[in-house]
């Protein structure tokens, strides 16, 4: 059951990423814990989303979120080039 839920959850994430991508948007995940990162890796979702768009949890509160905002701005700038 665990593997089934894992795949379904990551399938939803990949579909959401695809929907955003079709609209010219990006998916950036912040504060991703080890378990979720492992799931994303095992199911191939990490490669689909893009490793640079999945930021791991950090010890200092807000660090991952600030990095995600920076990545989003970077992606936004790439879209206007």
C-alpha positions in Angstrom: 0.0 0.0 0.0 2.8 2.4 0.8 4.3 2.2 -2.6 0.9 2.6 -4.2 0.2 5.8 -2.3 3.7 7.0 -2.9 3.3 6.7 -6.7 -0.2 8.2 -6.7 1.0 11.2 -4.7 4.0 11.8 -7.0 1.8 11.2 -10.1 -0.4 14.1 -8.8 2.7 16.3 -8.3 4.0 15.5 -11.8 0.6 16.2 -13.3 0.4 19.5 -11.4 3.8 20.4 -12.7 2.7 19.6 -16.2 -0.4 21.8 -15.8 1.7 24.7 -14.5 4.2 24.2 -17.3 1.5 24.3 -20.0 0.4 27.6 -18.5 4.0 29.0 -18.6 4.5 28.5 -14.9 6.9 26.4 -12.8 6.6 24.2 -9.7 9.2 24.9 -7.0 9.0 22.8 -3.8 10.6 24.1 -0.6 11.5 22.4 2.7 11.3 18.9 1.2 12.1 16.4 3.9 14.2 13.3 3.4 11.2 10.9 3.1 9.6 13.0 0.4 12.9 13.5 -1.4 13.4 9.8 -1.4 9.9 9.2 -2.8 10.4 11.8 -5.5 13.7 10.2 -6.4 12.4 6.6 -6.4 9.4 7.4 -8.6 11.3 9.6 -11.1 9.3 12.7 -10.1 12.4 14.5 -9.0 13.8 14.4 -12.6 10.5 15.5 -14.0 10.2 18.5 -11.7 13.9 19.3 -11.9 16.3 18.8 -9.1 17.0 22.6 -9.0 13.3 23.1 -8.3 13.1 20.8 -5.3 14.8 22.4 -2.2 15.5 20.3 0.8 14.6 21.2 4.3 17.2 23.3 6.1 18.1 23.6 9.8 17.5 27.3 9.8 13.8 28.3 9.5 13.1 30.1 6.3 16.3 29.2 4.5 14.6 26.8 2.1 11.7 29.1 1.4 14.1 32.0 0.6 16.0 29.7 -1.8 12.7 28.7 -3.4 11.7 32.3 -3.9 15.1 33.0 -5.4 14.8 30.0 -7.7 11.3 31.2 -8.8 12.6 34.6 -9.6 15.4 33.0 -11.6 12.9 31.0 -13.6 10.7 34.0 -14.1 13.6 35.9 -15.5 14.5 33.0 -17.8 10.9 33.1 -19.2 11.3 36.7 -20.3 14.5 36.2 -22.2 
